């Protein structure tokens, strides 16, 4: 059985994140992408294949060239996942802020006596 990769696996690798960042600015051909890295074109092609499997980029052929274009909407899955934890940490930080304000008031009250 072939395991389906997901967006989280794709962005787990720093090289793939860098490729997404490059393609977010403009579509590039595979050679232009490979020039930005200190690794073989074959290794970059593998990263591109994984990003394509995860539906984070689209490849279109133009003559002999293969151009890659980012599909950033697919990152919404990550955004939704992160949002639930953002709310959790915002609640924790709000409680910490309240606690620190209470401590400050207690210290100010003791200093005035």
C-alpha positions as MATLAB code, in Angstrom:
seq = 'XXXXXXXXXXXXXXXXXXXXXXXXXXXXXXXXXXXXXXXXXXXXXXXXXXXXXXXXXXXXXXXXXXXXXXXXXXXXXXXXXXXXXXXXXXXXXXXXXXXXXXXXXXXXXXXXX';
ca = [
       0.000    0.000    0.000;
       1.354    3.423   -0.958;
       1.296    5.953    1.848;
      -0.219    9.271    0.905;
       1.862   12.205    1.978;
       0.188   15.211    3.518;
       0.895   18.917    3.772;
       2.507   18.524    7.199;
       5.057   16.053    5.863;
       5.789   18.386    2.976;
       6.512   21.421    5.132;
       8.473   19.410    7.700;
      11.557   19.633    5.495;
      13.404   22.991    5.367;
      14.330   22.536    1.700;
      10.687   22.071    0.730;
       9.698   25.116    2.787;
      12.371   27.113    0.961;
      11.052   25.891   -2.405;
       7.517   26.951   -1.424;
       8.864   30.380   -0.446;
      10.593   30.729   -3.806;
       7.490   29.703   -5.727;
       5.223   31.951   -3.671;
       6.897   34.897   -5.392;
       6.743   33.574   -8.946;
       6.561   30.352  -10.946;
      10.025   28.979  -11.725;
      11.431   26.201  -13.844;
      13.109   23.266  -12.127;
      16.608   24.447  -13.098;
      16.032   27.881  -11.545;
      14.844   26.222   -8.345;
      17.835   23.875   -8.269;
      20.260   26.804   -8.674;
      19.101   28.131   -5.299;
      20.349   25.070   -3.422;
      23.613   23.314   -2.757;
      22.355   19.876   -3.756;
      21.880   17.875   -6.909;
      19.121   18.613   -9.384;
      17.956   15.058   -8.752;
      17.486   15.789   -5.036;
      15.553   18.970   -5.843;
      13.390   17.006   -8.290;
      12.511   14.592   -5.483;
      11.483   17.492   -3.218;
       9.399   18.918   -6.049;
       7.750   15.538   -6.581;
       6.794   15.369   -2.899;
       5.384   18.910   -3.007;
       3.372   17.977   -6.090;
       2.058   14.807   -4.400;
       0.941   16.938   -1.461;
      -0.801   19.295   -3.900;
       1.359   22.246   -2.822;
       2.560   22.956   -6.313;
       1.484   22.465   -9.874;
       3.837   21.592  -12.695;
       3.133   22.668  -16.227;
       5.227   21.905  -19.261;
       6.162   24.692  -21.592;
       8.244   23.322  -24.429;
      11.060   21.323  -22.867;
      10.836   23.193  -19.561;
       8.819   22.227  -16.504;
       7.505   25.228  -14.579;
       6.411   24.937  -10.969;
       3.767   27.146   -9.439;
       2.853   27.206   -5.737;
      -0.658   26.267   -4.653;
      -0.650   28.173   -1.378;
      -4.329   27.562   -0.678;
      -3.351   24.046    0.342;
      -1.557   25.538    3.352;
      -4.943   26.437    4.853;
      -4.953   22.975    6.446;
      -1.872   23.985    8.434;
      -3.408   27.331    9.324;
      -6.532   25.656   10.729;
      -4.419   23.250   12.781;
      -2.246   26.047   14.178;
      -5.268   28.246   14.971;
      -6.602   25.827   17.554;
      -3.312   25.996   19.445;
      -3.038   29.751   19.026;
      -6.302   30.131   20.940;
      -5.009   27.801   23.664;
      -1.829   29.849   24.127;
      -3.664   33.158   23.994;
      -5.878   31.948   26.859;
      -2.799   30.862   28.839;
      -1.092   34.196   28.256;
      -4.237   36.106   29.268;
      -4.313   34.161   32.551;
      -0.620   34.881   33.104;
      -1.197   38.578   32.476;
      -4.049   38.625   35.015;
      -1.882   36.823   37.565;
       1.019   39.247   37.042;
      -1.337   42.217   37.466;
      -2.569   40.735   40.756;
       1.014   40.284   41.974;
       1.854   43.849   41.039;
      -1.164   45.153   42.959;
      -0.198   43.052   45.997;
       3.379   44.352   45.932;
       2.233   47.947   45.502;
      -0.174   47.498   48.418;
       2.611   46.166   50.684;
       4.972   49.004   49.717;
       2.435   51.677   50.657;
       2.064   50.356   54.220;
];
